[in-house]
Amino acid sequence: MPATDLLEVIVTTSLALIAGVTIILRGPLGKALANRLEGRRAGPNDDAGEVAELRERLQELEQQQGRMHELEERLDFAERLIAQQREQPRLNA
């Protein structure tokens, strides 16, 4: 095998390896490695902010659900009043 063919194989293989490593390190594995190098550990505490945000959103939804229930009760009351007013002239007649 001539030296130029060997050099082409080495260059091509090197470029393929560099491209593959770059693709891998730019993904989640690379982020985890960067966190590890910065001293942050991956684990359940990483999601603490997200869990707190979800709990806050759940609390807001529960409050809105309570308000919706109160509005439904008010609507039922208003409908009963309107129905009574419609029936009153019939009773008097």
C-alpha positions as CSV (number, residue, x, y, z in Angstrom):
1,M,0.0,0.0,0.0
2,P,1.5,3.3,-1.0
3,A,2.0,6.0,1.6
4,T,-0.5,8.3,-0.1
5,D,-3.2,5.7,0.2
6,L,-2.4,5.1,3.8
7,L,-2.5,8.8,4.5
8,E,-5.9,9.1,2.8
9,V,-7.2,6.3,5.0
10,I,-5.8,7.9,8.2
11,V,-7.3,11.3,7.3
12,T,-10.7,9.9,6.4
13,T,-10.8,7.8,9.5
14,S,-9.7,10.8,11.7
15,L,-12.4,13.0,10.2
16,A,-15.1,10.4,10.7
17,L,-14.0,9.9,14.3
18,I,-13.9,13.7,15.0
19,A,-17.4,14.1,13.4
20,G,-18.8,11.3,15.5
21,V,-17.3,12.5,18.8
22,T,-18.5,16.0,18.0
23,I,-22.1,14.8,17.4
24,I,-22.1,12.7,20.6
25,L,-20.6,15.5,22.8
26,R,-23.1,18.1,21.6
27,G,-26.0,16.0,22.8
28,P,-27.2,15.0,26.3
29,L,-24.0,13.0,27.0
30,G,-21.9,16.1,26.4
31,K,-24.1,18.2,28.6
32,A,-23.8,15.6,31.4
33,L,-20.1,15.5,31.0
34,A,-19.9,19.3,31.1
35,N,-22.0,19.3,34.3
36,R,-19.7,16.7,35.8
37,L,-16.6,18.7,34.9
38,E,-18.1,21.9,36.4
39,G,-18.7,20.0,39.7
40,R,-22.5,19.6,39.4
41,R,-23.7,16.1,39.8
42,A,-26.6,14.7,37.8
43,G,-29.4,13.3,39.9
44,P,-32.8,13.9,41.4
45,N,-31.9,17.4,42.7
46,D,-31.3,18.6,39.1
47,D,-35.1,18.5,38.6
48,A,-35.9,20.4,41.8
49,G,-36.6,23.6,40.0
50,E,-38.8,21.9,37.5
51,V,-40.7,20.1,40.3
52,A,-41.2,23.4,42.2
53,E,-42.5,25.0,39.0
54,L,-44.9,22.1,38.4
55,R,-46.2,22.3,42.0
56,E,-46.8,26.0,41.6
57,R,-48.7,25.4,38.4
58,L,-50.8,22.7,40.1
59,Q,-51.7,25.0,42.9
60,E,-52.8,27.7,40.4
61,L,-54.9,25.1,38.6
62,E,-56.5,24.0,41.9
63,Q,-57.3,27.7,42.7
64,Q,-58.8,28.2,39.2
65,Q,-60.9,25.0,39.6
66,G,-62.3,26.4,42.9
67,R,-63.2,29.6,41.2
68,M,-64.8,27.7,38.4
69,H,-66.9,25.7,40.9
70,E,-68.0,29.0,42.5
71,L,-69.0,30.4,39.1
72,E,-71.0,27.3,38.3
73,E,-72.9,27.7,41.6
74,R,-73.6,31.3,40.8
75,L,-74.8,30.5,37.3
76,D,-77.2,27.8,38.7
77,F,-78.5,30.3,41.3
78,A,-79.1,32.9,38.5
79,E,-80.8,30.3,36.3
80,R,-83.2,29.3,39.2
81,L,-84.0,33.0,39.8
82,I,-84.8,33.5,36.2
83,A,-87.0,30.4,36.1
84,Q,-88.9,31.5,39.2
85,Q,-89.6,34.9,37.6
86,R,-90.9,33.2,34.5
87,E,-93.2,31.0,36.5
88,Q,-94.6,33.8,38.7
89,P,-96.9,35.4,36.1
90,R,-98.4,32.0,35.4
91,L,-99.1,31.4,39.0
92,N,-100.8,34.8,39.4
93,A,-102.9,34.4,36.3
